[in-house]
């Protein structure tokens, strides 16, 4: 199953709804291009909604870190939303859970930018 991304705006925050697998190749490239495109258009407040992501491999993790770093370097903020248990555990194991600002509630995530 390939990855699908759709973006929407809520109160000036761009929410990227991700579904599928973030893996080496298509999934991670799609995410990278989407985040870079948003930043190029001046969207600096980004939430990655990972509620429908059922699998992330090591390159997918690398892509999340890269998206986070790229956004931060351009003066933006990136938050993660609705982690599945599998993804949550993976971020805990890799000690990245503390790096990302992770939210479980979309309204709270949007408010966190203000």
Backbone atoms as SQL, in Angstrom:
CREATE TABLE atoms (id INTEGER PRIMARY KEY, chain TEXT, resi INTEGER, resn TEXT, atom TEXT, x REAL, y REAL, z REAL);
INSERT INTO atoms VALUES
  (1, 'A', 1, 'UNK', 'N', 0.837, -1.185, 0.000),
  (2, 'A', 1, 'UNK', 'CA', 0.000, 0.000, 0.000),
  (3, 'A', 1, 'UNK', 'C', 0.879, 1.245, 0.000),
  (4, 'A', 2, 'UNK', 'N', 0.647, 2.129, -0.954),
  (5, 'A', 2, 'UNK', 'CA', 1.480, 3.318, -1.014),
  (6, 'A', 2, 'UNK', 'C', 0.949, 4.393, -0.079),
  (7, 'A', 3, 'UNK', 'N', 1.709, 5.446, 0.048),
  (8, 'A', 3, 'UNK', 'CA', 1.340, 6.513, 0.961),
  (9, 'A', 3, 'UNK', 'C', 0.487, 7.554, 0.261),
  (10, 'A', 4, 'UNK', 'N', -0.479, 8.091, 0.989),
  (11, 'A', 4, 'UNK', 'CA', -1.298, 9.170, 0.456),
  (12, 'A', 4, 'UNK', 'C', -1.220, 10.352, 1.413),
  (13, 'A', 5, 'UNK', 'N', -1.109, 11.547, 0.847),
  (14, 'A', 5, 'UNK', 'CA', -1.060, 12.763, 1.649),
  (15, 'A', 5, 'UNK', 'C', -2.124, 13.726, 1.155),
  (16, 'A', 6, 'UNK', 'N', -2.801, 14.378, 2.089),
  (17, 'A', 6, 'UNK', 'CA', -3.684, 15.468, 1.694),
  (18, 'A', 6, 'UNK', 'C', -3.481, 16.590, 2.700),
  (19, 'A', 7, 'UNK', 'N', -3.529, 17.822, 2.222),
  (20, 'A', 7, 'UNK', 'CA', -3.306, 18.954, 3.123),
  (21, 'A', 7, 'UNK', 'C', -4.577, 19.774, 3.260),
  (22, 'A', 8, 'UNK', 'N', -4.734, 20.369, 4.424),
  (23, 'A', 8, 'UNK', 'CA', -5.858, 21.269, 4.669),
  (24, 'A', 8, 'UNK', 'C', -5.402, 22.335, 5.651),
  (25, 'A', 9, 'UNK', 'N', -6.121, 23.448, 5.658),
  (26, 'A', 9, 'UNK', 'CA', -5.776, 24.575, 6.530),
  (27, 'A', 9, 'UNK', 'C', -6.786, 24.678, 7.679),
  (28, 'A', 10, 'UNK', 'N', -6.290, 24.865, 8.891),
  (29, 'A', 10, 'UNK', 'CA', -7.150, 25.121, 10.037),
  (30, 'A', 10, 'UNK', 'C', -6.516, 26.273, 10.825),
  (31, 'A', 11, 'UNK', 'N', -7.184, 27.408, 10.883),
  (32, 'A', 11, 'UNK', 'CA', -6.686, 28.575, 11.633),
  (33, 'A', 11, 'UNK', 'C', -5.241, 28.930, 11.295),
  (34, 'A', 12, 'UNK', 'N', -4.898, 28.928, 10.027),
  (35, 'A', 12, 'UNK', 'CA', -3.542, 29.305, 9.624),
  (36, 'A', 12, 'UNK', 'C', -2.498, 28.220, 9.827),
  (37, 'A', 13, 'UNK', 'N', -2.938, 27.039, 10.242),
  (38, 'A', 13, 'UNK', 'CA', -2.024, 25.906, 10.423),
  (39, 'A', 13, 'UNK', 'C', -2.297, 24.911, 9.298),
  (40, 'A', 14, 'UNK', 'N', -1.237, 24.397, 8.685),
  (41, 'A', 14, 'UNK', 'CA', -1.401, 23.410, 7.626),
  (42, 'A', 14, 'UNK', 'C', -1.346, 22.014, 8.233),
  (43, 'A', 15, 'UNK', 'N', -2.418, 21.246, 8.023),
  (44, 'A', 15, 'UNK', 'CA', -2.448, 19.873, 8.519),
  (45, 'A', 15, 'UNK', 'C', -2.265, 18.937, 7.333),
  (46, 'A', 16, 'UNK', 'N', -1.255, 18.085, 7.425),
  (47, 'A', 16, 'UNK', 'CA', -1.000, 17.104, 6.374),
  (48, 'A', 16, 'UNK', 'C', -1.507, 15.757, 6.885),
  (49, 'A', 17, 'UNK', 'N', -2.600, 15.275, 6.295),
  (50, 'A', 17, 'UNK', 'CA', -3.139, 13.974, 6.679),
  (51, 'A', 17, 'UNK', 'C', -2.400, 12.896, 5.902),
  (52, 'A', 18, 'UNK', 'N', -1.690, 12.036, 6.622),
  (53, 'A', 18, 'UNK', 'CA', -0.897, 10.980, 5.989),
  (54, 'A', 18, 'UNK', 'C', -1.597, 9.644, 6.196),
  (55, 'A', 19, 'UNK', 'N', -1.618, 8.810, 5.165),
  (56, 'A', 19, 'UNK', 'CA', -2.130, 7.460, 5.359),
  (57, 'A', 19, 'UNK', 'C', -1.284, 6.497, 4.537),
  (58, 'A', 20, 'UNK', 'N', -1.147, 5.277, 5.058),
  (59, 'A', 20, 'UNK', 'CA', -0.342, 4.274, 4.377),
  (60, 'A', 20, 'UNK', 'C', 0.965, 4.029, 5.096),
  (61, 'A', 21, 'UNK', 'N', 2.023, 3.828, 4.308),
  (62, 'A', 21, 'UNK', 'CA', 3.328, 3.480, 4.865),
  (63, 'A', 21, 'UNK', 'C', 4.351, 4.557, 4.507),
  (64, 'A', 22, 'UNK', 'N', 5.156, 4.950, 5.498),
  (65, 'A', 22, 'UNK', 'CA', 6.257, 5.873, 5.224),
  (66, 'A', 22, 'UNK', 'C', 7.510, 5.006, 5.164),
  (67, 'A', 23, 'UNK', 'N', 7.927, 4.684, 3.950),
  (68, 'A', 23, 'UNK', 'CA', 9.054, 3.768, 3.779),
  (69, 'A', 23, 'UNK', 'C', 10.033, 4.330, 2.750),
  (70, 'A', 24, 'UNK', 'N', 11.161, 3.656, 2.633),
  (71, 'A', 24, 'UNK', 'CA', 12.171, 4.046, 1.660),
  (72, 'A', 24, 'UNK', 'C', 11.527, 4.131, 0.284),
  (73, 'A', 25, 'UNK', 'N', 11.832, 5.183, -0.435),
  (74, 'A', 25, 'UNK', 'CA', 11.252, 5.337, -1.767),
  (75, 'A', 25, 'UNK', 'C', 10.086, 6.296, -1.768),
  (76, 'A', 26, 'UNK', 'N', 8.994, 5.867, -2.350),
  (77, 'A', 26, 'UNK', 'CA', 7.856, 6.743, -2.614),
  (78, 'A', 26, 'UNK', 'C', 7.317, 7.484, -1.391),
  (79, 'A', 27, 'UNK', 'N', 7.078, 6.765, -0.304),
  (80, 'A', 27, 'UNK', 'CA', 6.488, 7.373, 0.884),
  (81, 'A', 27, 'UNK', 'C', 7.315, 8.499, 1.461),
  (82, 'A', 28, 'UNK', 'N', 8.626, 8.256, 1.622),
  (83, 'A', 28, 'UNK', 'CA', 9.463, 9.279, 2.235),
  (84, 'A', 28, 'UNK', 'C', 9.709, 10.449, 1.284),
  (85, 'A', 29, 'UNK', 'N', 9.819, 10.168, -0.007),
  (86, 'A', 29, 'UNK', 'CA', 10.013, 11.238, -0.994),
  (87, 'A', 29, 'UNK', 'C', 8.784, 12.138, -1.052),
  (88, 'A', 30, 'UNK', 'N', 7.609, 11.515, -1.027),
  (89, 'A', 30, 'UNK', 'CA', 6.353, 12.261, -1.061),
  (90, 'A', 30, 'UNK', 'C', 6.260, 13.195, 0.147),
  (91, 'A', 31, 'UNK', 'N', 6.614, 12.698, 1.308),
  (92, 'A', 31, 'UNK', 'CA', 6.565, 13.521, 2.518),
  (93, 'A', 31, 'UNK', 'C', 7.559, 14.672, 2.425),
  (94, 'A', 32, 'UNK', 'N', 8.784, 14.375, 1.997),
  (95, 'A', 32, 'UNK', 'CA', 9.817, 15.402, 1.884),
  (96, 'A', 32, 'UNK', 'C', 9.361, 16.508, 0.933),
  (97, 'A', 33, 'UNK', 'N', 8.868, 16.111, -0.241),
  (98, 'A', 33, 'UNK', 'CA', 8.433, 17.093, -1.236),
  (99, 'A', 33, 'UNK', 'C', 7.276, 17.937, -0.722),
  (100, 'A', 34, 'UNK', 'N', 6.339, 17.306, -0.013),
  (101, 'A', 34, 'UNK', 'CA', 5.177, 18.029, 0.510),
  (102, 'A', 34, 'UNK', 'C', 5.607, 19.073, 1.530),
  (103, 'A', 35, 'UNK', 'N', 6.467, 18.687, 2.473),
  (104, 'A', 35, 'UNK', 'CA', 6.919, 19.619, 3.510),
  (105, 'A', 35, 'UNK', 'C', 7.715, 20.761, 2.889),
  (106, 'A', 36, 'UNK', 'N', 8.614, 20.453, 1.963),
  (107, 'A', 36, 'UNK', 'CA', 9.421, 21.503, 1.317),
  (108, 'A', 36, 'UNK', 'C', 8.547, 22.454, 0.517),
  (109, 'A', 37, 'UNK', 'N', 7.549, 21.895, -0.143),
  (110, 'A', 37, 'UNK', 'CA', 6.622, 22.692, -0.931),
  (111, 'A', 37, 'UNK', 'C', 5.838, 23.654, -0.037),
  (112, 'A', 38, 'UNK', 'N', 5.365, 23.145, 1.091),
  (113, 'A', 38, 'UNK', 'CA', 4.619, 23.987, 2.037),
  (114, 'A', 38, 'UNK', 'C', 5.494, 25.129, 2.551),
  (115, 'A', 39, 'UNK', 'N', 6.742, 24.813, 2.913),
  (116, 'A', 39, 'UNK', 'CA', 7.650, 25.834, 3.420),
  (117, 'A', 39, 'UNK', 'C', 7.959, 26.871, 2.344),
  (118, 'A', 40, 'UNK', 'N', 8.124, 26.409, 1.112),
  (119, 'A', 40, 'UNK', 'CA', 8.407, 27.320, -0.005),
  (120, 'A', 40, 'UNK', 'C', 7.255, 28.290, -0.223),
  (121, 'A', 41, 'UNK', 'N', 6.039, 27.839, 0.085),
  (122, 'A', 41, 'UNK', 'CA', 4.860, 28.694, -0.084),
  (123, 'A', 41, 'UNK', 'C', 4.579, 29.531, 1.160),
  (124, 'A', 42, 'UNK', 'N', 5.473, 29.451, 2.141),
  (125, 'A', 42, 'UNK', 'CA', 5.323, 30.287, 3.330),
  (126, 'A', 42, 'UNK', 'C', 4.498, 29.682, 4.449),
  (127, 'A', 43, 'UNK', 'N', 4.138, 28.408, 4.328),
  (128, 'A', 43, 'UNK', 'CA', 3.394, 27.739, 5.406),
  (129, 'A', 43, 'UNK', 'C', 4.401, 27.217, 6.427),
  (130, 'A', 44, 'UNK', 'N', 4.500, 27.925, 7.558),
  (131, 'A', 44, 'UNK', 'CA', 5.527, 27.581, 8.544),
  (132, 'A', 44, 'UNK', 'C', 4.981, 26.782, 9.725),
  (133, 'A', 45, 'UNK', 'N', 3.660, 26.669, 9.815),
  (134, 'A', 45, 'UNK', 'CA', 3.054, 25.903, 10.912),
  (135, 'A', 45, 'UNK', 'C', 2.471, 24.635, 10.327),
  (136, 'A', 46, 'UNK', 'N', 3.136, 23.522, 10.593),
  (137, 'A', 46, 'UNK', 'CA', 2.765, 22.260, 9.950),
  (138, 'A', 46, 'UNK', 'C', 2.492, 21.186, 11.000),
  (139, 'A', 47, 'UNK', 'N', 1.384, 20.483, 10.802),
  (140, 'A', 47, 'UNK', 'CA', 1.071, 19.321, 11.641),
  (141, 'A', 47, 'UNK', 'C', 1.012, 18.107, 10.724),
  (142, 'A', 48, 'UNK', 'N', 1.754, 17.069, 11.070),
  (143, 'A', 48, 'UNK', 'CA', 1.669, 15.816, 10.326),
  (144, 'A', 48, 'UNK', 'C', 0.717, 14.901, 11.094),
  (145, 'A', 49, 'UNK', 'N', -0.441, 14.644, 10.518),
  (146, 'A', 49, 'UNK', 'CA', -1.422, 13.762, 11.138),
  (147, 'A', 49, 'UNK', 'C', -1.107, 12.331, 10.709),
  (148, 'A', 50, 'UNK', 'N', -0.571, 11.546, 11.633),
  (149, 'A', 50, 'UNK', 'CA', -0.113, 10.189, 11.317),
  (150, 'A', 50, 'UNK', 'C', -1.113, 9.116, 11.761),
  (151, 'A', 51, 'UNK', 'N', -2.365, 9.520, 11.975),
  (152, 'A', 51, 'UNK', 'CA', -3.371, 8.589, 12.470),
  (153, 'A', 51, 'UNK', 'C', -3.613, 7.380, 11.586),
  (154, 'A', 52, 'UNK', 'N', -3.423, 7.542, 10.272),
  (155, 'A', 52, 'UNK', 'CA', -3.669, 6.423, 9.355),
  (156, 'A', 52, 'UNK', 'C', -2.376, 5.829, 8.801),
  (157, 'A', 53, 'UNK', 'N', -1.257, 6.128, 9.455),
  (158, 'A', 53, 'UNK', 'CA', 0.024, 5.545, 9.027),
  (159, 'A', 53, 'UNK', 'C', 0.201, 4.243, 9.793),
  (160, 'A', 54, 'UNK', 'N', 0.262, 3.127, 9.050),
  (161, 'A', 54, 'UNK', 'CA', 0.343, 1.837, 9.734),
  (162, 'A', 54, 'UNK', 'C', 1.761, 1.286, 9.818),
  (163, 'A', 55, 'UNK', 'N', 2.707, 1.929, 9.119),
  (164, 'A', 55, 'UNK', 'CA', 4.072, 1.403, 9.147),
  (165, 'A', 55, 'UNK', 'C', 5.070, 2.498, 8.781),
  (166, 'A', 56, 'UNK', 'N', 6.154, 2.577, 9.532),
  (167, 'A', 56, 'UNK', 'CA', 7.254, 3.485, 9.208),
  (168, 'A', 56, 'UNK', 'C', 8.536, 2.682, 9.317),
  (169, 'A', 57, 'UNK', 'N', 9.374, 2.732, 8.285),
  (170, 'A', 57, 'UNK', 'CA', 10.673, 2.059, 8.394),
  (171, 'A', 57, 'UNK', 'C', 11.732, 3.096, 8.779),
  (172, 'A', 58, 'UNK', 'N', 12.993, 2.677, 8.814),
  (173, 'A', 58, 'UNK', 'CA', 14.050, 3.572, 9.280),
  (174, 'A', 58, 'UNK', 'C', 14.184, 4.808, 8.392),
  (175, 'A', 59, 'UNK', 'N', 13.978, 4.667, 7.098),
  (176, 'A', 59, 'UNK', 'CA', 14.086, 5.843, 6.245),
  (177, 'A', 59, 'UNK', 'C', 12.890, 6.770, 6.453),
  (178, 'A', 60, 'UNK', 'N', 11.745, 6.192, 6.838),
  (179, 'A', 60, 'UNK', 'CA', 10.580, 7.006, 7.173),
  (180, 'A', 60, 'UNK', 'C', 10.838, 7.829, 8.421),
  (181, 'A', 61, 'UNK', 'N', 11.485, 7.207, 9.417),
  (182, 'A', 61, 'UNK', 'CA', 11.873, 7.918, 10.637),
  (183, 'A', 61, 'UNK', 'C', 12.838, 9.041, 10.270),
  (184, 'A', 62, 'UNK', 'N', 13.795, 8.719, 9.414),
  (185, 'A', 62, 'UNK', 'CA', 14.757, 9.724, 8.956),
  (186, 'A', 62, 'UNK', 'C', 14.055, 10.888, 8.270),
  (187, 'A', 63, 'UNK', 'N', 13.008, 10.575, 7.540),
  (188, 'A', 63, 'UNK', 'CA', 12.259, 11.600, 6.824),
  (189, 'A', 63, 'UNK', 'C', 11.500, 12.500, 7.795),
  (190, 'A', 64, 'UNK', 'N', 10.946, 11.920, 8.850),
  (191, 'A', 64, 'UNK', 'CA', 10.276, 12.731, 9.879),
  (192, 'A', 64, 'UNK', 'C', 11.274, 13.695, 10.524),
  (193, 'A', 65, 'UNK', 'N', 12.467, 13.177, 10.846),
  (194, 'A', 65, 'UNK', 'CA', 13.504, 14.008, 11.460),
  (195, 'A', 65, 'UNK', 'C', 13.933, 15.108, 10.486),
  (196, 'A', 66, 'UNK', 'N', 14.097, 14.730, 9.229),
  (197, 'A', 66, 'UNK', 'CA', 14.491, 15.689, 8.199),
  (198, 'A', 66, 'UNK', 'C', 13.434, 16.784, 8.025),
  (199, 'A', 67, 'UNK', 'N', 12.160, 16.385, 8.010),
  (200, 'A', 67, 'UNK', 'CA', 11.064, 17.358, 7.875),
  (201, 'A', 67, 'UNK', 'C', 11.070, 18.311, 9.067),
  (202, 'A', 68, 'UNK', 'N', 11.286, 17.750, 10.255),
  (203, 'A', 68, 'UNK', 'CA', 11.325, 18.546, 11.482),
  (204, 'A', 68, 'UNK', 'C', 12.475, 19.565, 11.416),
  (205, 'A', 69, 'UNK', 'N', 13.664, 19.083, 11.030),
  (206, 'A', 69, 'UNK', 'CA', 14.856, 19.934, 10.969),
  (207, 'A', 69, 'UNK', 'C', 14.716, 21.018, 9.907),
  (208, 'A', 70, 'UNK', 'N', 14.249, 20.629, 8.720),
  (209, 'A', 70, 'UNK', 'CA', 14.075, 21.579, 7.625),
  (210, 'A', 70, 'UNK', 'C', 13.103, 22.681, 8.031),
  (211, 'A', 71, 'UNK', 'N', 11.994, 22.286, 8.654),
  (212, 'A', 71, 'UNK', 'CA', 10.983, 23.250, 9.086),
  (213, 'A', 71, 'UNK', 'C', 11.565, 24.208, 10.120),
  (214, 'A', 72, 'UNK', 'N', 12.275, 23.651, 11.101),
  (215, 'A', 72, 'UNK', 'CA', 12.874, 24.471, 12.165),
  (216, 'A', 72, 'UNK', 'C', 13.898, 25.443, 11.587),
  (217, 'A', 73, 'UNK', 'N', 14.734, 24.961, 10.665),
  (218, 'A', 73, 'UNK', 'CA', 15.771, 25.798, 10.060),
  (219, 'A', 73, 'UNK', 'C', 15.179, 26.956, 9.257),
  (220, 'A', 74, 'UNK', 'N', 13.943, 26.802, 8.809),
  (221, 'A', 74, 'UNK', 'CA', 13.305, 27.867, 8.038),
  (222, 'A', 74, 'UNK', 'C', 12.369, 28.697, 8.907),
  (223, 'A', 75, 'UNK', 'N', 12.523, 28.575, 10.226),
  (224, 'A', 75, 'UNK', 'CA', 11.753, 29.389, 11.149),
  (225, 'A', 75, 'UNK', 'C', 10.336, 28.894, 11.376),
  (226, 'A', 76, 'UNK', 'N', 10.083, 27.651, 11.024),
  (227, 'A', 76, 'UNK', 'CA', 8.747, 27.096, 11.191),
  (228, 'A', 76, 'UNK', 'C', 8.670, 26.129, 12.355),
  (229, 'A', 77, 'UNK', 'N', 7.502, 25.532, 12.505),
  (230, 'A', 77, 'UNK', 'CA', 7.270, 24.550, 13.564),
  (231, 'A', 77, 'UNK', 'C', 6.551, 23.353, 12.974),
  (232, 'A', 78, 'UNK', 'N', 6.956, 22.166, 13.382),
  (233, 'A', 78, 'UNK', 'CA', 6.305, 20.957, 12.906),
  (234, 'A', 78, 'UNK', 'C', 5.896, 20.115, 14.114),
  (235, 'A', 79, 'UNK', 'N', 4.648, 19.681, 14.124),
  (236, 'A', 79, 'UNK', 'CA', 4.155, 18.839, 15.207),
  (237, 'A', 79, 'UNK', 'C', 3.592, 17.539, 14.620),
  (238, 'A', 80, 'UNK', 'N', 3.574, 16.509, 15.449),
  (239, 'A', 80, 'UNK', 'CA', 3.001, 15.229, 15.032),
  (240, 'A', 80, 'UNK', 'C', 1.674, 15.037, 15.757),
  (241, 'A', 81, 'UNK', 'N', 0.726, 14.435, 15.059),
  (242, 'A', 81, 'UNK', 'CA', -0.615, 14.269, 15.608),
  (243, 'A', 81, 'UNK', 'C', -1.092, 12.828, 15.425),
  (244, 'A', 82, 'UNK', 'N', -1.852, 12.332, 16.405),
  (245, 'A', 82, 'UNK', 'CA', -2.524, 11.027, 16.311),
  (246, 'A', 82, 'UNK', 'C', -1.590, 9.866, 15.974),
  (247, 'A', 83, 'UNK', 'N', -0.541, 9.692, 16.757),
  (248, 'A', 83, 'UNK', 'CA', 0.356, 8.565, 16.503),
  (249, 'A', 83, 'UNK', 'C', -0.356, 7.250, 16.801),
  (250, 'A', 84, 'UNK', 'N', -0.154, 6.264, 15.942),
  (251, 'A', 84, 'UNK', 'CA', -0.656, 4.925, 16.245),
  (252, 'A', 84, 'UNK', 'C', 0.275, 4.326, 17.299),
  (253, 'A', 85, 'UNK', 'N', -0.170, 3.267, 17.951),
  (254, 'A', 85, 'UNK', 'CA', 0.662, 2.661, 18.996),
  (255, 'A', 85, 'UNK', 'C', 2.013, 2.228, 18.430),
  (256, 'A', 86, 'UNK', 'N', 1.983, 1.659, 17.229),
  (257, 'A', 86, 'UNK', 'CA', 3.212, 1.178, 16.604),
  (258, 'A', 86, 'UNK', 'C', 4.214, 2.308, 16.386),
  (259, 'A', 87, 'UNK', 'N', 3.717, 3.429, 15.846),
  (260, 'A', 87, 'UNK', 'CA', 4.585, 4.583, 15.568),
  (261, 'A', 87, 'UNK', 'C', 5.045, 5.226, 16.877),
  (262, 'A', 88, 'UNK', 'N', 4.144, 5.305, 17.844),
  (263, 'A', 88, 'UNK', 'CA', 4.471, 5.860, 19.161),
  (264, 'A', 88, 'UNK', 'C', 5.604, 5.054, 19.796),
  (265, 'A', 89, 'UNK', 'N', 5.472, 3.733, 19.782),
  (266, 'A', 89, 'UNK', 'CA', 6.499, 2.861, 20.361),
  (267, 'A', 89, 'UNK', 'C', 7.833, 3.016, 19.637),
  (268, 'A', 90, 'UNK', 'N', 7.757, 3.146, 18.323),
  (269, 'A', 90, 'UNK', 'CA', 8.970, 3.302, 17.519),
  (270, 'A', 90, 'UNK', 'C', 9.700, 4.591, 17.896),
  (271, 'A', 91, 'UNK', 'N', 8.949, 5.675, 18.080),
  (272, 'A', 91, 'UNK', 'CA', 9.570, 6.946, 18.473),
  (273, 'A', 91, 'UNK', 'C', 10.137, 6.864, 19.893),
  (274, 'A', 92, 'UNK', 'N', 9.492, 6.095, 20.763),
  (275, 'A', 92, 'UNK', 'CA', 10.008, 5.906, 22.127),
  (276, 'A', 92, 'UNK', 'C', 11.342, 5.149, 22.086),
  (277, 'A', 93, 'UNK', 'N', 11.363, 4.049, 21.325),
  (278, 'A', 93, 'UNK', 'CA', 12.566, 3.206, 21.237),
  (279, 'A', 93, 'UNK', 'C', 13.748, 3.988, 20.680),
  (280, 'A', 94, 'UNK', 'N', 13.474, 4.805, 19.655),
  (281, 'A', 94, 'UNK', 'CA', 14.552, 5.558, 19.001),
  (282, 'A', 94, 'UNK', 'C', 14.883, 6.854, 19.742),
  (283, 'A', 95, 'UNK', 'N', 14.213, 7.082, 20.880),
  (284, 'A', 95, 'UNK', 'CA', 14.430, 8.281, 21.700),
  (285, 'A', 95, 'UNK', 'C', 14.054, 9.567, 20.964),
  (286, 'A', 96, 'UNK', 'N', 13.240, 9.455, 19.924),
  (287, 'A', 96, 'UNK', 'CA', 12.840, 10.638, 19.165),
  (288, 'A', 96, 'UNK', 'C', 11.535, 11.231, 19.684),
  (289, 'A', 97, 'UNK', 'N', 10.878, 10.498, 20.568),
  (290, 'A', 97, 'UNK', 'CA', 9.594, 10.978, 21.079),
  (291, 'A', 97, 'UNK', 'C', 9.757, 12.340, 21.755),
  (292, 'A', 98, 'UNK', 'N', 10.911, 12.541, 22.410),
  (293, 'A', 98, 'UNK', 'CA', 11.150, 13.800, 23.112),
  (294, 'A', 98, 'UNK', 'C', 11.553, 14.921, 22.158),
  (295, 'A', 99, 'UNK', 'N', 11.981, 14.575, 20.955),
  (296, 'A', 99, 'UNK', 'CA', 12.386, 15.579, 19.960),
  (297, 'A', 99, 'UNK', 'C', 11.156, 16.245, 19.359),
  (298, 'A', 100, 'UNK', 'N', 10.171, 15.437, 19.024),
  (299, 'A', 100, 'UNK', 'CA', 8.971, 15.951, 18.372),
  (300, 'A', 100, 'UNK', 'C', 7.961, 16.458, 19.386),
  (301, 'A', 101, 'UNK', 'N', 7.173, 17.435, 18.958),
  (302, 'A', 101, 'UNK', 'CA', 6.039, 17.888, 19.756),
  (303, 'A', 101, 'UNK', 'C', 4.865, 17.026, 19.292),
  (304, 'A', 102, 'UNK', 'N', 4.458, 16.084, 20.139),
  (305, 'A', 102, 'UNK', 'CA', 3.430, 15.118, 19.753),
  (306, 'A', 102, 'UNK', 'C', 2.112, 15.445, 20.447),
  (307, 'A', 103, 'UNK', 'N', 1.039, 15.502, 19.675),
  (308, 'A', 103, 'UNK', 'CA', -0.292, 15.794, 20.220),
  (309, 'A', 103, 'UNK', 'C', -1.257, 14.667, 19.847),
  (310, 'A', 104, 'UNK', 'N', -2.288, 14.486, 20.699),
  (311, 'A', 104, 'UNK', 'CA', -3.306, 13.474, 20.416),
  (312, 'A', 104, 'UNK', 'C', -4.610, 14.104, 19.946),
  (313, 'A', 105, 'UNK', 'N', -4.701, 15.416, 20.099),
  (314, 'A', 105, 'UNK', 'CA', -5.950, 16.101, 19.804),
  (315, 'A', 105, 'UNK', 'C', -5.683, 17.217, 18.795),
  (316, 'A', 106, 'UNK', 'N', -6.407, 17.196, 17.680),
  (317, 'A', 106, 'UNK', 'CA', -6.146, 18.161, 16.608),
  (318, 'A', 106, 'UNK', 'C', -6.344, 19.601, 17.069),
  (319, 'A', 107, 'UNK', 'N', -7.418, 19.853, 17.804),
  (320, 'A', 107, 'UNK', 'CA', -7.676, 21.226, 18.273),
  (321, 'A', 107, 'UNK', 'C', -6.551, 21.709, 19.171),
  (322, 'A', 108, 'UNK', 'N', -6.074, 20.840, 20.046),
  (323, 'A', 108, 'UNK', 'CA', -4.963, 21.199, 20.942),
  (324, 'A', 108, 'UNK', 'C', -3.683, 21.450, 20.152),
  (325, 'A', 109, 'UNK', 'N', -3.476, 20.642, 19.119),
  (326, 'A', 109, 'UNK', 'CA', -2.275, 20.797, 18.285),
  (327, 'A', 109, 'UNK', 'C', -2.302, 22.147, 17.556),
  (328, 'A', 110, 'UNK', 'N', -3.451, 22.510, 17.032),
  (329, 'A', 110, 'UNK', 'CA', -3.590, 23.793, 16.330),
  (330, 'A', 110, 'UNK', 'C', -3.380, 24.949, 17.305),
  (331, 'A', 111, 'UNK', 'N', -3.977, 24.835, 18.505),
  (332, 'A', 111, 'UNK', 'CA', -3.838, 25.881, 19.522),
  (333, 'A', 111, 'UNK', 'C', -2.386, 26.037, 19.982),
  (334, 'A', 112, 'UNK', 'N', -1.635, 24.948, 19.969),
  (335, 'A', 112, 'UNK', 'CA', -0.257, 24.959, 20.468),
  (336, 'A', 112, 'UNK', 'C', 0.647, 25.891, 19.661),
  (337, 'A', 113, 'UNK', 'N', 0.209, 26.292, 18.473),
  (338, 'A', 113, 'UNK', 'CA', 1.022, 27.197, 17.660),
  (339, 'A', 113, 'UNK', 'C', 0.857, 28.652, 18.086),
  (340, 'A', 114, 'UNK', 'N', -0.214, 28.955, 18.779),
  (341, 'A', 114, 'UNK', 'CA', -0.508, 30.374, 19.066),
  (342, 'A', 114, 'UNK', 'C', 0.327, 30.917, 20.193);
